Amino acid sequence: MTTFTASAPAIADILPRYEKIRLALRAAIAPLLPSRSGARACARVLDLDKSLGWKVYQISFAEDALSSLAAIPGARGWEIVLERLPRAGAAPGAVATLREAIFGFERHLVDKRLDRRMLAGMVAAAKGDAGEASARQNARVRKDAGDATAIIWGVQAFARIESFVVAPSRRGDGLDLAVVSIFDGLERRRDGAPWPLQVAPACPWNGVDSKRAESLEGSEDSRLMRTFSSPRIDSGAVEAVAGRGALRAMFAGNGSNGGGPLRAVFGEITRDAVSTGGWRESPRFALHSLLPAGTSVLEVCVHRSLAQRGSFGGSLHASIPGIDPSAGATELPLESRVEAFDGELPALASVGDELNRVHGAALDAAFAAMTASRRDFVVRRVALTYAPAPSALLLTWRDAG
């Protein structure tokens, strides 16, 4: 019998049942295969396709049994195997033993509420392959959850970008803070009530009044930058909100046949948002997700005169907008790295050329409001696919002083 070693109690509970399948399957197919045969011969003898034949062979004969667990067939796959074994000449008793082992294994998964994707993640954790495999697993889970949320809520976006720009004030001895918020591919899957779209950007410093922010362009109420937004925004697709706490704008949409996805770009600047000394208080920059989006990007552009010490760290939290996401909120896995750029603004890899152009032009407007240019800033950026909603993506500048 194969000896298993696993760090997680959950996977250790599954392995004995899986070992029964391995032994029963090996006993059923070994007499049917020529000596020194491989997965192709297994598929040919049992009349299986290459994928299922490879899985059957790995389960039966692979030395690394733990890895083969991640490729175990689903219900339909086992049904085909159990049908083909008698045709190929497998002993009836061996097939019956295999059927019983499969039934016990599947019943255990149902009792523990586990599926194949969860098994793959558990195997990666048990083997210590938590890097790339875990990242893929997390992305798949978030995508499925995002698709389901978009169907249930009836609203979605292709991309969500939140850019913070911090520079010494030209008017006083404090720091100016500009924020550019981009919602691209906004779409309603069905008619419904207006959806909360934008909240007041989370100020990196506690106790700073975001109501002092001025519009970079457009309406003073919504801070919408009409130069970069879709023309149909003027028809009332995005509605400004007043007197409702942190909520700034609602997405009314154009109905289910309203002419396709929209883009909304918001921009604002707060002069002398905090004293220069406030930069030493480990500021936190947050992107709040209120609706499912395919790509979420949070970036912070810091004037190089402020970026001489410290480093940025990224984190993802399940949270409610208006509540500090780092105070008691559940922290979620974040496999994305914080990228660093100096004096440049590279294109976002996960979006198209047009959105990259809009993103760069809107940021240039923020730089210009500070009488500065791209080369005056260092940039820290973190990107995440299918961020859960609601959640908060954080960038924290540690040891800023």
Backbone hydrogen bonds, N-H to C=O, Kabsch-Sander energy under -0.5 kcal/mol:
donor,donor_aa,acceptor,acceptor_aa,energy
4,F,2,T,-0.5
12,A,8,A,-1.9
13,D,9,P,-1.6
14,I,10,A,-0.9
15,L,11,I,-1.9
17,R,14,I,-0.7
18,Y,14,I,-1.9
19,E,15,L,-2.5
20,K,16,P,-1.3
21,I,17,R,-1.2
22,R,18,Y,-2.2
23,L,19,E,-2.5
24,A,20,K,-2.3
25,L,21,I,-2.9
26,R,22,R,-2.3
27,A,23,L,-2.2
28,A,24,A,-1.5
29,I,25,L,-2.1
30,A,26,R,-2.4
32,L,29,I,-1.3
33,L,29,I,-0.9
33,L,30,A,-0.9
37,S,34,P,-1.2
42,C,38,G,-2.0
43,A,39,A,-2.4
44,R,40,R,-2.2
45,V,41,A,-2.8
46,L,42,C,-2.0
47,D,43,A,-0.6
48,L,43,A,-2.8
53,G,49,D,-2.7
54,W,50,K,-2.2
55,K,51,S,-2.0
56,V,52,L,-2.5
57,Y,53,G,-2.2
58,Q,54,W,-2.6
59,I,55,K,-2.7
60,S,56,V,-1.8
61,F,57,Y,-2.8
62,A,58,Q,-2.0
65,A,63,E,-1.6
67,S,64,D,-0.5
68,S,64,D,-1.3
69,L,65,A,-1.2
70,A,66,L,-0.6
70,A,67,S,-1.0
71,A,68,S,-1.2
72,I,69,L,-1.4
78,W,74,G,-2.4
79,E,75,A,-2.0
80,I,76,R,-1.9
81,V,77,G,-2.2
82,L,78,W,-2.8
83,E,79,E,-1.3
84,R,80,I,-2.3
85,L,81,V,-2.2
87,R,83,E,-0.7
88,A,84,R,-2.0
89,G,85,L,-0.6
89,G,86,P,-1.1
90,A,85,L,-2.3
95,V,91,A,-2.1
96,A,92,P,-2.4
97,T,93,G,-2.2
98,L,94,A,-2.1
99,R,95,V,-2.5
100,E,96,A,-2.1
101,A,97,T,-2.1
102,I,98,L,-2.6
103,F,99,R,-2.3
104,G,100,E,-2.2
105,F,101,A,-2.1
106,E,102,I,-2.8
107,R,103,F,-2.3
108,H,104,G,-1.7
109,L,105,F,-2.0
110,V,106,E,-2.2
111,D,107,R,-2.3
112,K,108,H,-2.0
113,R,109,L,-0.5
113,R,110,V,-1.0
114,L,109,L,-2.5
119,L,115,D,-2.1
120,A,116,R,-2.2
121,G,117,R,-2.0
122,M,118,M,-2.5
123,V,119,L,-2.6
124,A,120,A,-2.2
125,A,121,G,-2.1
126,A,122,M,-2.5
127,K,123,V,-2.2
128,G,124,A,-0.7
128,G,125,A,-0.6
129,D,124,A,-2.2
130,A,128,G,-0.9
134,S,129,D,-0.6
135,A,131,G,-2.2
136,R,132,E,-2.3
137,Q,133,A,-2.3
138,N,134,S,-2.8
139,A,135,A,-2.3
140,R,136,R,-2.3
141,V,137,Q,-2.4
142,R,138,N,-2.6
143,K,139,A,-2.4
144,D,140,R,-2.4
145,A,141,V,-2.4
146,G,142,R,-2.8
147,D,143,K,-2.7
148,A,144,D,-2.2
149,T,145,A,-2.5
150,A,146,G,-2.5
151,I,147,D,-1.8
152,I,148,A,-2.4
153,W,149,T,-3.2
154,G,150,A,-1.9
156,Q,187,E,-1.9
157,A,292,P,-1.8
158,F,184,D,-1.9
159,A,184,D,-2.0
160,R,295,T,-2.6
161,I,182,I,-2.4
162,E,297,V,-2.7
163,S,180,V,-2.8
164,F,299,E,-2.5
165,V,178,A,-2.9
166,V,301,C,-2.8
167,A,176,D,-1.8
169,S,174,G,-2.9
175,L,274,V,-2.7
176,D,167,A,-3.1
177,L,270,T,-2.3
178,A,165,V,-2.6
179,V,268,E,-2.6
180,V,163,S,-2.6
181,S,266,F,-2.6
182,I,161,I,-3.0
183,F,264,A,-2.9
184,D,159,A,-2.6
184,D,182,I,-0.5
185,G,262,L,-0.7
186,L,262,L,-2.8
187,E,156,Q,-2.2
189,R,154,G,-2.1
189,R,187,E,-0.5
190,R,154,G,-0.9
195,W,251,F,-2.5
197,L,249,A,-2.6
198,Q,249,A,-1.5
200,A,246,A,-2.6
208,V,205,W,-1.1
210,S,208,V,-0.8
212,R,209,D,-1.3
213,A,210,S,-1.6
214,E,269,I,-3.3
216,L,267,G,-1.9
217,E,267,G,-0.6
223,R,219,S,-1.8
225,M,265,V,-3.7
226,R,224,L,-1.0
228,F,225,M,-1.2
229,S,225,M,-0.9
230,S,263,R,-2.7
233,I,230,S,-1.8
234,D,231,P,-1.6
235,S,232,R,-1.5
236,G,233,I,-1.7
237,A,232,R,-0.7
238,V,233,I,-0.8
239,E,250,M,-2.7
241,V,248,R,-2.8
247,L,244,R,-1.5
248,R,198,Q,-3.4
249,A,198,Q,-1.7
250,M,239,E,-2.6
251,F,195,W,-3.5
252,A,237,A,-2.8
252,A,250,M,-0.8
253,G,237,A,-1.6
258,G,255,G,-1.3
262,L,186,L,-2.0
264,A,183,F,-2.7
266,F,181,S,-3.1
267,G,223,R,-2.5
268,E,179,V,-1.9
269,I,214,E,-2.5
270,T,177,L,-3.0
271,R,269,I,-0.6
273,A,175,L,-2.3
273,A,270,T,-0.8
274,V,175,L,-0.9
276,T,173,D,-1.0
278,G,275,S,-1.5
279,W,276,T,-1.4
280,R,277,G,-1.6
281,E,278,G,-1.8
284,R,204,P,-1.3
285,F,395,L,-3.1
287,L,393,L,-2.4
288,H,286,A,-0.5
289,S,287,L,-0.5
289,S,391,S,-2.8
290,L,288,H,-0.7
293,A,387,A,-0.6
294,G,157,A,-1.4
295,T,158,F,-1.2
296,S,384,L,-2.8
297,V,160,R,-2.8
298,L,382,V,-2.6
299,E,162,E,-2.4
300,V,380,R,-2.7
301,C,164,F,-3.6
302,V,300,V,-0.7
302,V,378,V,-2.8
303,H,166,V,-2.3
304,R,376,D,-2.4
306,L,303,H,-2.8
307,A,303,H,-0.8
311,S,398,R,-1.3
313,G,396,T,-1.9
315,S,394,L,-1.8
316,L,332,L,-0.6
317,H,392,A,-2.6
318,A,330,T,-2.7
319,S,317,H,-0.6
323,I,320,I,-1.9
327,A,324,D,-1.7
328,G,326,S,-1.0
330,T,318,A,-0.6
332,L,316,L,-3.0
339,E,337,R,-0.7
339,E,381,R,-3.4
341,F,379,V,-2.6
343,G,341,F,-0.5
343,G,377,F,-2.5
351,V,348,L,-0.9
356,N,352,G,-1.9
357,R,353,D,-2.3
358,V,354,E,-2.3
359,H,355,L,-2.8
360,G,356,N,-2.4
361,A,357,R,-2.5
362,A,358,V,-2.6
363,L,359,H,-2.0
364,D,360,G,-2.2
365,A,361,A,-1.6
366,A,362,A,-1.4
367,F,363,L,-2.6
368,A,364,D,-2.6
369,A,365,A,-1.6
370,M,366,A,-0.7
370,M,367,F,-1.0
371,T,368,A,-2.1
372,A,367,F,-2.3
376,D,373,S,-1.9
377,F,374,R,-2.1
378,V,302,V,-2.6
379,V,341,F,-3.2
380,R,300,V,-2.3
381,R,339,E,-2.3
382,V,298,L,-2.5
384,L,296,S,-2.8
386,Y,294,G,-2.2
391,S,289,S,-1.0
392,A,317,H,-2.9
393,L,287,L,-2.5
394,L,315,S,-3.3
394,L,392,A,-0.5
395,L,285,F,-2.5
396,T,313,G,-2.5
397,W,283,P,-2.5
398,R,311,S,-2.8
398,R,396,T,-0.9
400,A,397,W,-0.6
